[in-house]
Amino acid sequence: MAELVFFSGTMDCGKSTLALQMDHNNSARGRQGLIFTKLDRMGESVLSSRLGLSTPAIEVSDHLDFWDAVVERLTQGVRVDYLICDEAQFYTPEQVEQLARLVDELGIDVHAFGITADFRTELFPGSRRLIELADRVQLLQVEALCWCGRKATHNARIVDGVMVVEGEQVVVGDTASTSVGLVEYEVLCRRHYMRRMNSHAARAAALSPDTLPFDLDVCAVPPQPRSLG
C-alpha cells in the first residue's frame, strides 16, 4: 500500500543522504521514480548530501503542480512507482496536498525529506502540512550534535558569526554572502539556542581574558548547585 512518509530532523542529520540511499534501493529493485528538490545548497536541479554525494533532480518551483507533472509522464508511458522529495520544507501546502493525492489516487509512494522548524523555531508551511497529512512522520536516527556535544534540536542562522532570530524565513546559506552578510547555519542544543551561544560566540568567549571560565556558557556540563550544608 502506497504511503506518504515525512522523514524529518535537524540539519546535518543525514536527510539528503537517506534520500539518495532510498532512491538507490528502490531503483535496484527495478522500481522507477522521480527525484525532486528545491533550493539545494549545490544549486538548481540537483540533490546533494554533505558527504559529497549528488544526483540530478527536478527543481521544484512554487508553480510546479506535482499531480500534473506525474500524470503527464504516466500518459506518455513513463512508469512512476515512487517520488523522492528533498528539501520538502520549502514546498507550498498546496504542493504537499498534491503529493498526498498521488499516494491516494495513483498508489505512488512519496518519500519526503526536510526539516520541521526554521531558525526562529517556527514550522515551515510545507513541513506543517506534511505533519498534518503524512501517513507517517519518521524522525531520523542519526543525531546531529551541538558544538557542546549534546544532541542538537534547533537550527540556528548565523550572520557574520552572530546568531540571529529575525529575518526572512528562507535564505540559502553555506554558499555565498548576501546583502545582509555571510549567512551560515548551525545546529544547537536547546540550551545554547536559547542563550544565543553558537560556536563562534563560544570560541570568542573562551579566548577572552576578561571573563572567568565559570561565567561562560561554553562547557557541556552545567554548573553543579551549591550545597546548603
KOLDO-221115 format. One record per residue: x, y, z of N, C-alpha, C in turn; residue number from 1. Coordinates in pm, whole numbers. Layout:
N
+--------+--------+--------+--------+--------+--------+--------+--------+--------+-----+
:    n.x :    n.y :    n.z :   ca.x :   ca.y :   ca.z :    c.x :    c.y :    c.z : pos :
+--------+--------+--------+--------+--------+--------+--------+--------+--------+-----+
:      X :      Y :      Z :      X :      Y :      Z :      X :      Y :      Z : NUM :
...
+--------+--------+--------+--------+--------+--------+--------+--------+--------+-----+
! end
This chain:
229
+--------+--------+--------+--------+--------+--------+--------+--------+--------+-----+
:    n.x :    n.y :    n.z :   ca.x :   ca.y :   ca.z :    c.x :    c.y :    c.z : pos :
+--------+--------+--------+--------+--------+--------+--------+--------+--------+-----+
:     84 :   -119 :      0 :      0 :      0 :      0 :     88 :    125 :      0 :   1 :
:     58 :    218 :    -88 :    140 :    338 :   -100 :    126 :    426 :     24 :   2 :
:    233 :    500 :     56 :    235 :    586 :    172 :    299 :    720 :    140 :   3 :
:    258 :    820 :    215 :    325 :    949 :    219 :    401 :    952 :    352 :   4 :
:    534 :    949 :    344 :    616 :    944 :    465 :    704 :   1069 :    469 :   5 :
:    706 :   1134 :    584 :    787 :   1254 :    604 :    904 :   1219 :    695 :   6 :
:   1024 :   1218 :    639 :   1145 :   1193 :    715 :   1201 :   1328 :    759 :   7 :
:   1209 :   1348 :    890 :   1241 :   1480 :    939 :   1351 :   1476 :   1044 :   8 :
:   1415 :   1589 :   1061 :   1520 :   1605 :   1161 :   1583 :   1741 :   1146 :   9 :
:   1684 :   1769 :   1225 :   1755 :   1896 :   1211 :   1849 :   1888 :   1091 :  10 :
:   1915 :   1997 :   1062 :   2021 :   1994 :    962 :   2131 :   1899 :   1011 :  11 :
:   2207 :   1847 :    917 :   2323 :   1761 :    946 :   2286 :   1624 :   1001 :  12 :
:   2158 :   1584 :    992 :   2121 :   1452 :   1044 :   2111 :   1348 :    933 :  13 :
:   2149 :   1383 :    810 :   2158 :   1285 :    703 :   2033 :   1267 :    619 :  14 :
:   1947 :   1369 :    613 :   1822 :   1356 :    535 :   1851 :   1333 :    388 :  15 :
:   1935 :   1417 :    329 :   1963 :   1405 :    186 :   2038 :   1277 :    154 :  16 :
:   2125 :   1235 :    245 :   2196 :   1109 :    226 :   2097 :    993 :    224 :  17 :
:   2000 :    995 :    315 :   1898 :    891 :    318 :   1812 :    895 :    192 :  18 :
:   1782 :   1017 :    144 :   1703 :   1029 :     20 :   1776 :    962 :    -96 :  19 :
:   1906 :    986 :   -106 :   1985 :    924 :   -212 :   1989 :    773 :   -196 :  20 :
:   2003 :    726 :    -73 :   2007 :    582 :    -47 :   1874 :    517 :    -80 :  21 :
:   1764 :    585 :    -45 :   1632 :    528 :    -71 :   1606 :    519 :   -221 :  22 :
:   1650 :    619 :   -296 :   1636 :    612 :   -441 :   1717 :    496 :   -496 :  23 :
:   1837 :    478 :   -446 :   1922 :    366 :   -491 :   1855 :    232 :   -461 :  24 :
:   1804 :    216 :   -340 :   1742 :     90 :   -301 :   1620 :     57 :   -388 :  25 :
:   1539 :    158 :   -415 :   1420 :    136 :   -497 :   1456 :    101 :   -641 :  26 :
:   1549 :    177 :   -697 :   1587 :    152 :   -837 :   1657 :     18 :   -851 :  27 :
:   1729 :    -25 :   -748 :   1797 :   -155 :   -752 :   1698 :   -270 :   -756 :  28 :
:   1575 :   -246 :   -713 :   1471 :   -348 :   -717 :   1382 :   -334 :   -839 :  29 :
:   1426 :   -255 :   -936 :   1354 :   -243 :  -1061 :   1241 :   -141 :  -1059 :  30 :
:   1230 :    -65 :   -951 :   1125 :     38 :   -945 :   1176 :    166 :  -1011 :  31 :
:   1083 :    242 :  -1065 :   1118 :    366 :  -1134 :   1056 :    484 :  -1060 :  32 :
:   1137 :    586 :  -1038 :   1089 :    700 :   -963 :   1139 :    832 :  -1016 :  33 :
:   1091 :    939 :   -954 :   1132 :   1074 :   -987 :   1189 :   1140 :   -861 :  34 :
:   1291 :   1221 :   -880 :   1356 :   1290 :   -769 :   1330 :   1439 :   -782 :  35 :
:   1281 :   1498 :   -675 :   1254 :   1642 :   -671 :   1333 :   1707 :   -558 :  36 :
:   1370 :   1832 :   -576 :   1434 :   1906 :   -469 :   1409 :   2055 :   -490 :  37 :
:   1444 :   2134 :   -390 :   1425 :   2278 :   -401 :   1532 :   2349 :   -317 :  38 :
:   1599 :   2444 :   -380 :   1699 :   2528 :   -311 :   1810 :   2444 :   -247 :  39 :
:   1857 :   2345 :   -319 :   1969 :   2265 :   -269 :   2093 :   2353 :   -259 :  40 :
:   2179 :   2323 :   -162 :   2298 :   2405 :   -139 :   2393 :   2407 :   -257 :  41 :
:   2388 :   2302 :   -344 :   2479 :   2295 :   -458 :   2424 :   2363 :   -582 :  42 :
:   2300 :   2413 :   -574 :   2244 :   2482 :   -689 :   2115 :   2421 :   -737 :  43 :
:   2077 :   2458 :   -857 :   1947 :   2418 :   -912 :   1953 :   2279 :   -972 :  44 :
:   1841 :   2206 :   -958 :   1821 :   2075 :  -1022 :   1924 :   1971 :   -980 :  45 :
:   1957 :   1969 :   -852 :   2048 :   1868 :   -801 :   2010 :   1838 :   -657 :  46 :
:   2019 :   1711 :   -621 :   2001 :   1668 :   -482 :   2138 :   1627 :   -432 :  47 :
:   2187 :   1692 :   -327 :   2321 :   1665 :   -278 :   2321 :   1645 :   -127 :  48 :
:   2417 :   1569 :    -80 :   2434 :   1550 :     64 :   2568 :   1611 :    105 :  49 :
:   2582 :   1634 :    235 :   2706 :   1692 :    286 :   2822 :   1594 :    278 :  50 :
:   2794 :   1466 :    248 :   2900 :   1368 :    231 :   2965 :   1376 :     94 :  51 :
:   2909 :   1460 :      6 :   2965 :   1476 :   -128 :   2892 :   1400 :   -236 :  52 :
:   2787 :   1326 :   -201 :   2709 :   1253 :   -299 :   2605 :   1345 :   -361 :  53 :
:   2570 :   1321 :   -487 :   2470 :   1404 :   -553 :   2410 :   1330 :   -671 :  54 :
:   2294 :   1378 :   -716 :   2228 :   1321 :   -832 :   2140 :   1428 :   -895 :  55 :
:   2118 :   1423 :  -1026 :   2027 :   1519 :  -1088 :   1886 :   1506 :  -1032 :  56 :
:   1815 :   1618 :  -1027 :   1679 :   1619 :   -973 :   1596 :   1723 :  -1045 :  57 :
:   1467 :   1714 :  -1028 :   1375 :   1813 :  -1083 :   1359 :   1926 :   -982 :  58 :
:   1387 :   2047 :  -1024 :   1376 :   2162 :   -934 :   1228 :   2198 :   -914 :  59 :
:   1190 :   2215 :   -789 :   1052 :   2247 :   -754 :   1036 :   2398 :   -743 :  60 :
:    957 :   2457 :   -831 :    921 :   2599 :   -819 :    787 :   2608 :   -746 :  61 :
:    752 :   2727 :   -703 :    623 :   2744 :   -636 :    506 :   2714 :   -728 :  62 :
:    530 :   2715 :   -860 :    423 :   2694 :   -957 :    414 :   2549 :  -1004 :  63 :
:    507 :   2465 :   -964 :    503 :   2326 :  -1008 :    384 :   2255 :   -946 :  64 :
:    311 :   2181 :  -1028 :    199 :   2100 :   -982 :    242 :   1954 :   -990 :  65 :
:    260 :   1891 :   -875 :    308 :   1753 :   -873 :    212 :   1659 :   -945 :  66 :
:     83 :   1681 :   -925 :    -15 :   1595 :   -990 :     -1 :   1602 :  -1142 :  67 :
:      2 :   1723 :  -1196 :     15 :   1740 :  -1341 :    147 :   1683 :  -1391 :  68 :
:    255 :   1706 :  -1317 :    387 :   1661 :  -1361 :    394 :   1509 :  -1370 :  69 :
:    334 :   1440 :  -1273 :    339 :   1294 :  -1274 :    241 :   1237 :  -1376 :  70 :
:    118 :   1291 :  -1382 :     18 :   1240 :  -1476 :     67 :   1257 :  -1620 :  71 :
:    134 :   1367 :  -1647 :    188 :   1389 :  -1782 :    285 :   1278 :  -1820 :  72 :
:    370 :   1239 :  -1728 :    464 :   1131 :  -1757 :    393 :    997 :  -1772 :  73 :
:    293 :    974 :  -1690 :    219 :    849 :  -1700 :    148 :    836 :  -1835 :  74 :
:     90 :    946 :  -1883 :     20 :    943 :  -2012 :    117 :    924 :  -2128 :  75 :
:    245 :    956 :  -2104 :    348 :    934 :  -2206 :    407 :    794 :  -2198 :  76 :
:    355 :    713 :  -2107 :    402 :    576 :  -2094 :    518 :    557 :  -1999 :  77 :
:    553 :    663 :  -1925 :    662 :    653 :  -1828 :    608 :    596 :  -1697 :  78 :
:    673 :    493 :  -1647 :    630 :    433 :  -1521 :    682 :    515 :  -1403 :  79 :
:    598 :    540 :  -1306 :    638 :    614 :  -1185 :    587 :    535 :  -1064 :  80 :
:    680 :    474 :   -992 :    644 :    394 :   -875 :    659 :    474 :   -745 :  81 :
:    750 :    571 :   -745 :    777 :    644 :   -621 :    833 :    783 :   -653 :  82 :
:    823 :    870 :   -555 :    883 :   1003 :   -563 :    977 :   1022 :   -444 :  83 :
:   1091 :   1081 :   -470 :   1183 :   1128 :   -366 :   1174 :   1279 :   -365 :  84 :
:   1131 :   1337 :   -255 :   1108 :   1481 :   -246 :   1196 :   1540 :   -137 :  85 :
:   1311 :   1595 :   -174 :   1403 :   1652 :    -76 :   1374 :   1800 :    -55 :  86 :
:   1423 :   1852 :     57 :   1400 :   1992 :     96 :   1251 :   2025 :     94 :  87 :
:   1171 :   1931 :    143 :   1025 :   1944 :    135 :    971 :   2055 :    223 :  88 :
:   1051 :   2104 :    316 :   1004 :   2216 :    398 :    976 :   2340 :    314 :  89 :
:   1039 :   2349 :    198 :   1022 :   2466 :    112 :    902 :   2453 :     18 :  90 :
:    836 :   2337 :     15 :    720 :   2320 :    -72 :    601 :   2397 :    -15 :  91 :
:    509 :   2433 :   -102 :    388 :   2501 :    -56 :    291 :   2399 :      3 :  92 :
:    200 :   2442 :     90 :     99 :   2349 :    143 :     18 :   2283 :     31 :  93 :
:    -11 :   2357 :    -75 :    -86 :   2302 :   -187 :     -8 :   2190 :   -255 :  94 :
:    123 :   2205 :   -266 :    204 :   2100 :   -327 :    207 :   1974 :   -241 :  95 :
:    207 :   1991 :   -110 :    201 :   1875 :    -21 :     68 :   1802 :    -40 :  96 :
:    -40 :   1877 :    -58 :   -170 :   1815 :    -83 :   -170 :   1740 :   -215 :  97 :
:    -98 :   1791 :   -315 :    -86 :   1721 :   -442 :    -11 :   1589 :   -424 :  98 :
:     91 :   1589 :   -339 :    165 :   1465 :   -312 :     75 :   1362 :   -245 :  99 :
:     -7 :   1407 :   -150 :    -99 :   1316 :    -84 :   -199 :   1257 :   -184 : 100 :
:   -243 :   1337 :   -280 :   -337 :   1289 :   -381 :   -273 :   1182 :   -469 : 101 :
:   -145 :   1199 :   -502 :    -75 :   1098 :   -582 :    -70 :    965 :   -509 : 102 :
:    -50 :    970 :   -378 :    -48 :    848 :   -298 :   -186 :    782 :   -298 : 103 :
:   -290 :    861 :   -270 :   -424 :    806 :   -250 :   -490 :    759 :   -379 : 104 :
:   -470 :    834 :   -488 :   -543 :    805 :   -611 :   -463 :    726 :   -714 : 105 :
:   -331 :    734 :   -707 :   -249 :    663 :   -806 :   -160 :    556 :   -745 : 106 :
:   -159 :    546 :   -613 :    -81 :    442 :   -547 :     69 :    460 :   -562 : 107 :
:    115 :    585 :   -567 :    258 :    614 :   -581 :    315 :    647 :   -443 : 108 :
:    424 :    581 :   -407 :    489 :    610 :   -279 :    559 :    745 :   -287 : 109 :
:    541 :    823 :   -182 :    608 :    953 :   -174 :    693 :    955 :    -47 : 110 :
:    824 :    975 :    -65 :    918 :    986 :     46 :    966 :   1132 :     50 : 111 :
:    920 :   1205 :    150 :    955 :   1347 :    162 :   1057 :   1364 :    273 : 112 :
:   1154 :   1452 :    249 :   1262 :   1475 :    345 :   1274 :   1625 :    371 : 113 :
:   1287 :   1661 :    498 :   1301 :   1803 :    527 :   1313 :   1830 :    676 : 114 :
:   1344 :   1954 :    708 :   1348 :   1996 :    847 :   1212 :   2054 :    884 : 115 :
:   1177 :   2047 :   1010 :   1043 :   2092 :   1050 :   1038 :   2241 :   1080 : 116 :
:   1136 :   2292 :   1155 :   1129 :   2430 :   1203 :   1246 :   2512 :   1151 : 117 :
:   1224 :   2642 :   1137 :   1327 :   2732 :   1087 :   1413 :   2785 :   1201 : 118 :
:   1497 :   2884 :   1170 :   1590 :   2937 :   1270 :   1520 :   3016 :   1380 : 119 :
:   1390 :   3043 :   1361 :   1311 :   3112 :   1464 :   1229 :   3013 :   1545 : 120 :
:   1251 :   2884 :   1523 :   1176 :   2772 :   1582 :   1031 :   2771 :   1538 : 121 :
:   1001 :   2829 :   1422 :    866 :   2827 :   1366 :    860 :   2722 :   1255 : 122 :
:    747 :   2651 :   1248 :    731 :   2548 :   1146 :    729 :   2609 :   1006 : 123 :
:    797 :   2542 :    914 :    783 :   2578 :    773 :    642 :   2538 :    728 : 124 :
:    579 :   2617 :    640 :    445 :   2582 :    593 :    439 :   2442 :    531 : 125 :
:    539 :   2406 :    451 :    539 :   2275 :    390 :    551 :   2163 :    493 : 126 :
:    637 :   2183 :    593 :    653 :   2083 :    697 :    527 :   2069 :    780 : 127 :
:    463 :   2181 :    810 :    339 :   2176 :    887 :    234 :   2092 :    815 : 128 :
:    220 :   2113 :    684 :    120 :   2039 :    608 :    157 :   1891 :    597 : 129 :
:    285 :   1862 :    588 :    328 :   1723 :    584 :    296 :   1653 :    716 : 130 :
:    319 :   1720 :    826 :    287 :   1661 :    957 :    137 :   1635 :    967 : 131 :
:     59 :   1723 :    908 :    -87 :   1708 :    914 :   -138 :   1595 :    825 : 132 :
:    -71 :   1571 :    711 :   -124 :   1477 :    612 :    -48 :   1345 :    601 : 133 :
:     74 :   1339 :    646 :    156 :   1220 :    621 :    100 :   1097 :    691 : 134 :
:    116 :    982 :    625 :     83 :    855 :    688 :    176 :    828 :    806 : 135 :
:    301 :    868 :    789 :    399 :    852 :    896 :    494 :    970 :    896 : 136 :
:    530 :   1017 :   1015 :    639 :   1113 :   1030 :    750 :   1041 :   1104 : 137 :
:    863 :   1029 :   1039 :    973 :    949 :   1095 :   1092 :   1039 :   1124 : 138 :
:   1129 :   1046 :   1252 :   1248 :   1121 :   1291 :   1371 :   1038 :   1259 : 139 :
:   1470 :   1100 :   1198 :   1590 :   1027 :   1159 :   1671 :    991 :   1282 : 140 :
:   1735 :    875 :   1277 :   1804 :    821 :   1394 :   1946 :    875 :   1410 : 141 :
:   2002 :    933 :   1304 :   2137 :    989 :   1314 :   2126 :   1125 :   1382 : 142 :
:   2180 :   1136 :   1502 :   2167 :   1260 :   1578 :   2274 :   1361 :   1537 : 143 :
:   2229 :   1480 :   1502 :   2323 :   1590 :   1483 :   2362 :   1641 :   1622 : 144 :
:   2484 :   1693 :   1634 :   2534 :   1736 :   1765 :   2560 :   1885 :   1768 : 145 :
:   2527 :   1946 :   1879 :   2563 :   2085 :   1907 :   2714 :   2092 :   1928 : 146 :
:   2770 :   2212 :   1921 :   2914 :   2227 :   1942 :   2958 :   2179 :   2080 : 147 :
:   2864 :   2175 :   2176 :   2898 :   2132 :   2312 :   2896 :   1981 :   2327 : 148 :
:   2846 :   1909 :   2226 :   2839 :   1765 :   2232 :   2702 :   1709 :   2262 : 149 :
:   2609 :   1796 :   2305 :   2474 :   1750 :   2330 :   2400 :   1727 :   2198 : 150 :
:   2287 :   1657 :   2206 :   2202 :   1637 :   2089 :   2151 :   1772 :   2041 : 151 :
:   2167 :   1798 :   1911 :   2118 :   1923 :   1852 :   1969 :   1911 :   1822 : 152 :
:   1894 :   2011 :   1862 :   1749 :   2009 :   1843 :   1698 :   2131 :   1767 : 153 :
:   1784 :   2232 :   1747 :   1739 :   2357 :   1686 :   1834 :   2399 :   1575 : 154 :
:   1776 :   2458 :   1470 :   1855 :   2512 :   1360 :   1876 :   2661 :   1383 : 155 :
:   2000 :   2704 :   1378 :   2033 :   2845 :   1403 :   2090 :   2909 :   1277 : 156 :
:   2051 :   3034 :   1253 :   2108 :   3111 :   1143 :   2216 :   3203 :   1199 : 157 :
:   2332 :   3200 :   1133 :   2446 :   3280 :   1175 :   2480 :   3378 :   1065 : 158 :
:   2480 :   3506 :   1097 :   2514 :   3610 :   1000 :   2642 :   3678 :   1048 : 159 :
:   2748 :   3664 :    968 :   2879 :   3720 :   1004 :   2922 :   3677 :   1143 : 160 :
:   2896 :   3552 :   1175 :   2940 :   3496 :   1302 :   2846 :   3516 :   1419 : 161 :
:   2737 :   3591 :   1398 :   2645 :   3623 :   1507 :   2511 :   3554 :   1482 : 162 :
:   2459 :   3484 :   1583 :   2330 :   3418 :   1570 :   2217 :   3521 :   1566 : 163 :
:   2123 :   3503 :   1473 :   2009 :   3594 :   1459 :   1880 :   3515 :   1471 : 164 :
:   1774 :   3581 :   1516 :   1643 :   3515 :   1530 :   1534 :   3595 :   1459 : 165 :
:   1574 :   3688 :   1373 :   1479 :   3764 :   1293 :   1527 :   3766 :   1149 : 166 :
:   1433 :   3781 :   1056 :   1467 :   3787 :    915 :   1376 :   3699 :    832 : 167 :
:   1401 :   3696 :    701 :   1320 :   3614 :    612 :   1335 :   3467 :    646 : 168 :
:   1227 :   3394 :    629 :   1230 :   3252 :    666 :   1326 :   3173 :    580 : 169 :
:   1333 :   3202 :    451 :   1416 :   3125 :    359 :   1530 :   3210 :    308 : 170 :
:   1651 :   3176 :    349 :   1774 :   3232 :    296 :   1872 :   3117 :    287 : 171 :
:   1913 :   3081 :    166 :   2003 :   2969 :    148 :   2141 :   3009 :    198 : 172 :
:   2196 :   2930 :    288 :   2327 :   2961 :    344 :   2434 :   2868 :    293 : 173 :
:   2554 :   2882 :    351 :   2669 :   2797 :    317 :   2707 :   2808 :    170 : 174 :
:   2668 :   2917 :    105 :   2702 :   2928 :    -37 :   2778 :   3058 :    -66 : 175 :
:   2723 :   3171 :    -28 :   2787 :   3299 :    -59 :   2731 :   3406 :     30 : 176 :
:   2796 :   3523 :     27 :   2747 :   3636 :    105 :   2619 :   3691 :     44 : 177 :
:   2532 :   3743 :    129 :   2410 :   3808 :     84 :   2419 :   3955 :    118 : 178 :
:   2310 :   4027 :     93 :   2308 :   4170 :    123 :   2319 :   4196 :    273 : 179 :
:   2286 :   4096 :    355 :   2293 :   4115 :    500 :   2423 :   4063 :    559 : 180 :
:   2506 :   3999 :    479 :   2632 :   3945 :    527 :   2648 :   3799 :    492 : 181 :
:   2749 :   3737 :    548 :   2774 :   3595 :    524 :   2678 :   3513 :    607 : 182 :
:   2591 :   3437 :    540 :   2489 :   3357 :    607 :   2534 :   3212 :    616 : 183 :
:   2533 :   3160 :    738 :   2563 :   3019 :    763 :   2453 :   2963 :    852 : 184 :
:   2453 :   2830 :    864 :   2358 :   2766 :    954 :   2433 :   2669 :   1045 : 185 :
:   2381 :   2655 :   1165 :   2444 :   2568 :   1264 :   2335 :   2504 :   1349 : 186 :
:   2357 :   2380 :   1389 :   2260 :   2314 :   1477 :   2307 :   2328 :   1620 : 187 :
:   2212 :   2356 :   1709 :   2243 :   2380 :   1850 :   2148 :   2299 :   1939 : 188 :
:   2192 :   2268 :   2060 :   2100 :   2214 :   2159 :   2008 :   2328 :   2205 : 189 :
:   1899 :   2292 :   2271 :   1804 :   2396 :   2312 :   1869 :   2497 :   2407 : 190 :
:   1953 :   2448 :   2497 :   2017 :   2536 :   2595 :   2097 :   2647 :   2529 : 191 :
:   2178 :   2608 :   2431 :   2263 :   2709 :   2367 :   2187 :   2790 :   2263 : 192 :
:   2080 :   2732 :   2207 :   1995 :   2813 :   2119 :   1930 :   2925 :   2199 : 193 :
:   1874 :   2891 :   2315 :   1806 :   2992 :   2397 :   1901 :   3099 :   2447 : 194 :
:   2029 :   3063 :   2466 :   2128 :   3159 :   2513 :   2201 :   3228 :   2399 : 195 :
:   2161 :   3195 :   2274 :   2223 :   3256 :   2155 :   2373 :   3230 :   2152 : 196 :
:   2415 :   3114 :   2200 :   2557 :   3081 :   2208 :   2593 :   2983 :   2098 : 197 :
:   2626 :   3035 :   1981 :   2671 :   2949 :   1873 :   2821 :   2923 :   1889 : 198 :
:   2878 :   2843 :   1802 :   3019 :   2806 :   1817 :   3112 :   2925 :   1802 : 199 :
:   3076 :   3022 :   1717 :   3159 :   3143 :   1703 :   3165 :   3217 :   1836 : 200 :
:   3048 :   3238 :   1898 :   3042 :   3310 :   2024 :   3114 :   3233 :   2135 : 201 :
:   3102 :   3101 :   2134 :   3167 :   3021 :   2236 :   3319 :   3031 :   2226 : 202 :
:   3371 :   3026 :   2103 :   3516 :   3037 :   2086 :   3566 :   3174 :   2128 : 203 :
:   3492 :   3278 :   2090 :   3532 :   3413 :   2126 :   3532 :   3432 :   2277 : 204 :
:   3431 :   3378 :   2344 :   3422 :   3393 :   2489 :   3532 :   3314 :   2558 : 205 :
:   3563 :   3197 :   2506 :   3665 :   3113 :   2569 :   3802 :   3176 :   2560 : 206 :
:   3825 :   3257 :   2455 :   3956 :   3320 :   2436 :   3967 :   3455 :   2507 : 207 :
:   3856 :   3504 :   2560 :   3858 :   3636 :   2623 :   3927 :   3628 :   2758 : 208 :
:   4027 :   3716 :   2784 :   4096 :   3715 :   2914 :   4017 :   3790 :   3021 : 209 :
:   3907 :   3854 :   2982 :   3833 :   3937 :   3076 :   3721 :   3864 :   3147 : 210 :
:   3695 :   3740 :   3105 :   3581 :   3667 :   3160 :   3629 :   3536 :   3220 : 211 :
:   3592 :   3508 :   3342 :   3632 :   3385 :   3407 :   3555 :   3267 :   3348 : 212 :
:   3617 :   3149 :   3342 :   3551 :   3032 :   3280 :   3416 :   3000 :   3340 : 213 :
:   3399 :   3016 :   3474 :   3271 :   2977 :   3532 :   3160 :   3077 :   3501 : 214 :
:   3195 :   3189 :   3436 :   3093 :   3283 :   3391 :   3047 :   3254 :   3250 : 215 :
:   3112 :   3159 :   3185 :   3084 :   3132 :   3044 :   2995 :   3012 :   3028 : 216 :
:   2915 :   3017 :   2925 :   2833 :   2901 :   2890 :   2901 :   2826 :   2778 : 217 :
:   3024 :   2782 :   2801 :   3100 :   2713 :   2697 :   3130 :   2570 :   2736 : 218 :
:   3080 :   2527 :   2847 :   3107 :   2391 :   2894 :   2985 :   2305 :   2874 : 219 :
:   3006 :   2181 :   2832 :   2893 :   2091 :   2809 :   2828 :   2046 :   2939 : 220 :
:   2897 :   2059 :   3052 :   2843 :   2015 :   3180 :   2792 :   2137 :   3257 : 221 :
:   2663 :   2143 :   3289 :   2610 :   2257 :   3364 :   2674 :   2267 :   3501 : 222 :
:   2688 :   2388 :   3557 :   2745 :   2402 :   3691 :   2661 :   2331 :   3795 : 223 :
:   2726 :   2270 :   3895 :   2656 :   2199 :   3999 :   2598 :   2297 :   4100 : 224 :
:   2478 :   2266 :   4155 :   2419 :   2356 :   4254 :   2503 :   2359 :   4380 : 225 :
:   2506 :   2473 :   4446 :   2583 :   2486 :   4569 :   2516 :   2410 :   4683 : 226 :
:   2598 :   2352 :   4768 :   2548 :   2280 :   4884 :   2501 :   2380 :   4990 : 227 :
:   2387 :   2349 :   5055 :   2335 :   2435 :   5160 :   2390 :   2397 :   5296 : 228 :
:   2468 :   2289 :   5303 :   2520 :   2242 :   5429 :   2646 :   2315 :   5472 : 229 :
+--------+--------+--------+--------+--------+--------+--------+--------+--------+-----+
! end
